[in-house]
Amino acid sequence: MYHHSGSVARPTAGSAVGVLETTGAAQDSDAMLFQRCTWCGTAMYHRLLCPVCQGSDLRTERSEGTGTVRHSTVVHRNSPAARNVSLIEMAEGFVVRGRVMGPPIGIHSGDRVRLSQAKDPVRGEPVFQLVDEPYRAWT
């Protein structure tokens, strides 16, 4: 008698196993990798399914590392000093949560940033730095 075990993982064709596989030029440790749906072309960051068409056929690509701050907030909890948590819209069209270096109060929506580190060693999130001058004139 044969009993099917539901606890055995079996990879199937087109499954999202190994979604962020690093191959070829994308093996750089300071590179930000993202997925692009091969069906509809939507770019996304660390997803198993496409948020638009629910497809699981995703290819890994390397980001050029530039983006724009869409939202930034200052966090005082679980940290010895205040730090910022920002949502960055990358040039490829996906949004990623990360940290922007500099004074937390000086990070604003619309600021242009570029990738500094793909992974923060403590928090595991990307770290960005401002492209433009971080200090603004009084308005």
Secondary structure, DSSP 4 states (H G I P E B T S, - for coil): -----TTS----TT--TTTT---GGGG-TTPPEEEEETTT--EESS-SS-TTT----EEEEE---EEEEEEEEEE-TTSSS-EEEEEEEETTS-EEEEEE-S-GGG--TT-EEEEEESS-TTT-S-EEEESS-S-----
